[in-house]
Amino acid sequence: MKHIMFFIFIVVFLNAACLGQNGKSMGSIIKVDTSKISSKMDSYIKGYTDLDLFSGVVIIAYDGKPIYHKPFGLADRERNIRVTPNTKFLIGSMNKTFTQVVILQLVSEGRLKLSDKLVDHIAGFQQPDAMKITVEHLLNHRSGFGDYFGPEYFNLPYDKKNIQGIMELLKDRTLDFTPGAGEQYSNAGYILLGAIIEKVTGQSYSKNVNDRIIRKLNLKDIYTEHIDAIPDKSIGYLKTINGVEDNLEFITEPRSDGGFWATASNILIFYRNFFYGNTLLSEKMKEPLEFFKRLNQVPPGKAIGMAGGMNGINTIYSEMPNEKISIVVMANMDEPVAEKIASGIKQLITCQTPDPVAIPVKLAVYNEYKSNGIQSLKDNFESLTSNFNHQEPKDAILNMLGYDLLLSGHLKEALELFKLNTELFPNIANCWDSYGEALLKGGNEKAALAAYEKALSINPNIRTSQKAVKMLSK
């Protein structure tokens, strides 16, 4: 199964505490010397810009007031337009937070209950356990729905890649677990929350966000629709095996699971209010969100944050509540560069040495393969991927590379990488599904069938494998 596009929402704890003179972790609140912020950050971020790994905006704020706010690089490479503080960036899954706010406001107004069932508001779901899914399950990623990105989504016409169009895809989508029995990050769940918002209010998701959040906080530089009319908009870029490419083919209108555009300064205002204000949510209204339970448990010297990303963009808001430090990094380059920079900033603030700047893992893996062959890649895979984003499964690396090669017409090389992925991760169904697709493309139907059957033996719910086995078994 191809993973071209995805949004991520991360709640992460970044480990660090400033070391005292005795070399032991003090674990106490760090007093930040704001006078030294600028020179340290300029030098640190230069490591990324020198390697052409980062363009975007960085804000560091103390008690909500920016003490460092700088743009870097190009917003549009073709037209040589530089990033400015007014540049708008695609924020990915960060706008799931906006969806949470609207849902909790509707609960407070008595128009919705967290215990309401999905089927109370939207009809047509065929899953046996669909009637068990509650609004609270959807809110906290416990509904049993996972992602919706896959062939069915990618084959939708552009005007159907919206809340209503994706909702229809989900009505017969198999649940990954019984609602409430597990937890799995769910873009699909947030699409359904958007559908519920529209059904309950009789208004579009975008209008709800604009009326309930944007206007209340005077956020003039957050855009929830009509992306073609956004001024000073950045273009996202990916560093691929074929060089630097833009991400325009992946861009759609915003939805309730991701896709707003914003400036870094407006994101700072929004999240400061979300964390600490009561204009949008009272303390009582925040209680159902597990995020706020985690926020209250963050120790000194650590941070909690939200991030968004997809092909060619990466954004993060990171908060150190005990130190009153907020970090915003908006990048129009491939993830996880913004997250790495934010992590490095936090390390500098806490008297640690940031991780060394390195080219993206996917490119390092590809360079090893091209230079030294498949066996060398297999032998050195762990060391090459040691700094890969721990939030993502490592099997995604070769899977993405395999599809890059497949789409570029390099079938032989794609087959080698997909096959290696099944050897390195033999118990991951998606590895076998992708290998089966490449084998089928190469005309080896017998081997493709075996790969698809292996995928289904691990996970019987992979729809692409189900369809392929049915077709190849005729």
N, C-alpha and C positions, 0 to 999 in steps of 0.2 A: 504494500500500500504506500502510495506516494505521500510524503509530508512536505508540501511546498510551502504552505502558509499556516502560520499559527500565531496566536496571541498567548502571552503568559502573564499570569498574575502571581506575584511572589510575595509571600510574607517571610522575611528572612531575618535571622539574627546573625549579626556580624561580630565574630568573637575578637575582642581585644580589650586590653586595659593598659593605661600608661604605666611603664615600669618605673619604680622608685630607684633611689640611689643604691639600694641593697640588691637590686635586680629582681625583686619579687613583685608579683602583681599586686598593686595597691587596691584595685577594685573600688576606688573612690571616684567621686565626680571630678572630671578634669576641667581645669580652668584654661580656657582657650586664649592664647595670645593672638588677638585679631590683627595686630600690627604686622605679623610675619606671614599672614595667610597668603597675600598676593604673590610674593616672590616664590614661595614654596609651591603653590599650585601652578603657576606659570611654568616652572621648571618640570614639574611632574607631567602635566598635560602635554608638554612639548614632545615627550617621548612617544606619545600616541600620534600626534600630528606629523612628526618627522617620518613615521612609517606609513603615513596616509591611512591610519586606522580610525581616525576620529575627525568628524566635523560636527559642530553643534553648539550648544550653550551650556554653561555651568553656572549655577548659583549656589553660594554658601551663605546661609543666613543665621544670625544670632538673635534669638527671641523674636523671630519673624521678620527681622530687618536685614536685608542683604548686606554682607560685608565683602562679598566677591561676586561679580556678575560680569562674565565675559563671553563673547562669541568666538568661534574658531572655524576656519575653513570655509568651504563653499556650500551654499544652499542649492545651487544649480550649476553643475559642472559644464554643461553644454553652453550655457549663456554666461558663464564666469561671474555669477552673482554670489556675493559673499553672504555668509550668515551674519545677522545682526540680532540685537536683543528683541527685535520685533518679529523675527522669523517664526512661522508656525510649523510645528512638528506633529506628525501623526503619533498619538500617544498609546495606541494599542489597547491592551486590556486595562489600562489605568482607569478607563471610563466605566469599568464595572463598579467602581466606587460610587459613581453618579447614580447607577442603577440601584445600588443598595440604599442610597439616600432617599430616592423617590419611593421605593417599596416601604421603607420605615415611616416615611411621612404619611403614606396611605394607611398604614396600620394605625398610626397615631390619630388619624382623622376618622377611624372607625369604618373605612371603606374596604378594608382588607384585614384578614387575620393571618398570623403566621401559621396557624393550624389549618387554614383553608387548603383544600385539596386542589391540585392542578386541574383535575377534571370538573371541579365546581365552576371554573371560569372558561376553560377551553375544552371543547368536545372533540371526539374522534381518535383518541389514543387507544391503540389496540393491545398494548402490552398487558399481560395478566396482572402485574403489580402496579399499573399506572394509577389506579385509584388510591394507592397508598402514598403517592408523592405529595408532599406539602410545600407550601411557599417557603417555609423554613428550611426544608431539605434543599430546595433550589438555591436559596441564599447562601448556604454553608457547604455547597458542593457535595451533598449527600443524597442526591436524588436517584443515583444509578445511571444517569446519563453521563456520557463522556464528551467526546468531541464530535463534530459533524463534518470536519474537513475530510474529503475523500472524493472519489470519482463522481458520486451523485451531486455533491455540492459544486465541484469544479465544472460540471457539465450544465449547470443551470445558466440560463441567460442572465445578463448583467442585471436586468430589472427585477429578477427573482431572487437575487442574492441579498435579500432583506429579511426582516423579522418574520413576516408572513410566509415567504417562500421557504425559508429554512424550517420554520415550525411544521410545515406540511411534510418535510423529509423526516422529521422526528416522530411522527405519529405512529409509525410502525418500526421504529428503530429499537433493537433489542437492548434492554437495560444490562449494564455490566454487573450489577448486584442489586439485592433487595433494597428498596428505599429505606434509608436510615441505618442500614447495616454496615456501611462503609463510607469512605470519603475519597473522592477522586475529582481532580480539577476538571471543571465542566464549562466549556464555552456554550454547549447546548443548553445547560441549565439557565444561563443568563439570557439566551435568546428567548426562552420561555418566560422568564421574568418580564422581559420587555413586552411580550405578547399579553401577559396579564395586566401590565400597566395600561396598555392601550385599550384592553377590553373593559377594565374597571372605570377608566376615566373618559372613555369615548374620544380621546385625543391621541395624537401621535406620540411616540416615545420622545422624539425630539422636542415637541412643544412642551411636554411635561418637564424635561430637563431645563429648557430655556426659562420657563415660568417659575419653576420651583427652586432653581439653583443659580443659573447664569445671571438673571436679573437681580436676584436678592443680593448677590455678592458683587454685582457690577463687573462681571468678568467679560469684558468686551472682546477679548482675544481668545475665546474658546468657541469653536465652531462645531455644530452638531449635525449639519446637513449642507447640501449644495456645495460640495467640495470644489467644484470647478470655479466657483466664484470667490474662493478664499484668497485674500491678498498676502503677499510675502510668504508664499507657501514653499517649503523645502521639498526637494525630490530625494527619495531614499536610494541608497546605493549598496550593492553587494560586491564583495571581492570574491570572484569565482575562479574556477579553473580556466576560464576564458578571458579573465581580466575584470575590470570594474564594469558592472552593469546596473542599470536603473531598475526600480521595482514597480514601474507604472502598471504592468500587467496584473499586479496583485491588488491594486487599490480599488475599493468599493466605497459606497456611501456608508456612513457610520451606522452602527447597530448597538443594541444594548449590551453586547459582549465585548465591544471594542470599536475603535475607529474615529474618535474625535480628533480634532486638530487644535493645538493650543500653543501659546508662548510659555516659556519656562516661568516667567513671573506670575502669570495667571494660575499655573499649576501650584506654585508656592502658596498663593492666597487661598486657593480652594482647599488644599490639604491642611494648612494651618487651621482653617475653620473646621474642617472635618475632625481633626484631632482634638482641638481644644475649644472651639467656639460652640455657640448654641443657636446661631442664626438658622442653621439647617436642621440640626438635630439636638434635642435636649439630652441631658445625661440619661434620663429614663429611656428615651427612644433608642439610645445606642446599645442598651443592654443585650438585645438578641444577637448582636454581631460578635462572634468569637474573637475577631480582631482586637476589640477593645479590652478583652480579658488579657490578651497577650501584651498589649500596650502597657497595661498597668504592672506587668511583671518584668519589664525590661530593666536589667541591672545597669549601674553606672558603666560608662565606657562602651556600651553596646547600642545597636540601632535596630530599628524595625522599619520596613518599607514596602512599597508597592512598585512593581515594574511592568512594563508592557513591551512587547516586541513582535516583530514579524520580519519577513525578508526585507532587509534594507533599512530597518529602523529599530531603535532601542531607547527607552526612556525609563527613568527611575526617580522616585521620591524616597529619600531615606531620612529618618528622623532619629536623632539621639536625644530622647526626652529629658534625661537627667542633666545633660550639658546644654540644653536649649539650642542645639545645632540642627539645622535643616539643610539637606543637600538635594539639589535638583540637577540632573544631567539629562539633556535632550540631545539625541544623536540621530542624524539622518544617514547612519551607516549600520551595518549588520550587527545584530546582537552577538555576544553580550557586552559590547564595548562600553556602553553607558554604565552598566552594572559594575564592570571592572574598574572604571574610573571612580565611581562613587565609593566602591570598596577601598580603593587606594587613598582617596581623600580622607575617609574615616580612619585608615591606618596612620596617615600622617598626623591627624588631629590627636590620635591616641599614642603618639610617640613610637609607632612601629614603622618598619620599612615596607613600602608597598611591594607587591609581587612584581617581578620584572616584566616589562612590556614585551609581548611576543606576537607573532603573526597568528591569525585564527587557526585553531586546531585543525579544522577541515582542510585548510590549505597546506599545513605542515604534513598532514597525513598523505595528501595527494602528492606533494613534492617527494616524499619518501618513496611512494609507490613508483613514480615516474623515474626517479633516479636509481633506485636499487631493487625494484621488483616486488612481487607479491609476497615472497617468503620473508624478505627483510621487513616488510610492513607488518606481517604477522608476528615476527619475532620482537618488534619494537613498538607494537601498538600501545601497550600500557604506558610506556615512557613518553610517547608522542602525545598522548591524550591526558596526561596527568593534571593539566590545568583546565580541562574541559568543565563547563558549567555543571556543577554537581546536581542542579535541579533537573537536568535533562539526561535521559538514558544514553549511554555511550553507543548503543547500536544505531542511534540516529545519525552518527557521523558517516559511517560507510553507506548507510541507506541514502542519505542526501547526496553523497558523492556519486553513488551508483546511478541515481536519477539524473544528476548533472550530465554524466557521460552518456546515458541512454538518450536523453533529449538532444545531445550534441551529435548523435549518430555514431558513437563509439561503443557499439554493442559488445565486442569482445572484452574490452576493459571493464565495462559495466558488469558483465557476467562474473568476471574475476572478483570484483569487490563484493558483489551480492553473495557469491559463494563463500568468500572469506567471512562475511558477516554471519552466515549460518554456522560456520565452524567456531567462531569466537563466542556467539550467543545462540547456541543450539536450542535453547528453551524459549526463545522469543518468537512468537508466531509471526509477527510482521516481517521478520527477516526472511522467513520461508515464503511468505506471500509475495514480497518484492522479488525474490529470486525466481519464483514461479512466473511472474510477469515478464521478466527479462528472457527466461527460457522460452516462453511462448512467443515472444517477439522474434526470437531467433529460429522459430520453427520446430523446436524440440518438444513436441506435445507430450510425449511419454514422461520425460523428466519434469516438465512443467506440472503435469497432473500429480506426480509424486510429491513435488514441493508444496503444491496447494493442499494436498491431503495431509501432509505433515503439519502445515499451518493450522488446519482445522483440528488435528489431534491435540494441539496445544490450546487453541482457543476456537471452539466451535462457532463463535459468533462473528467471525470476520466475513463480511458480506462479499468482498471481492473474491475471496477464496471459494465461498459457497457458489457464487455464480460461475466461476471458472471450472470448478469440478463438475457442475451440472452440464456445462457446455462440452467439456472434454470427455465426459462419460457417455455421451450419446453414441 
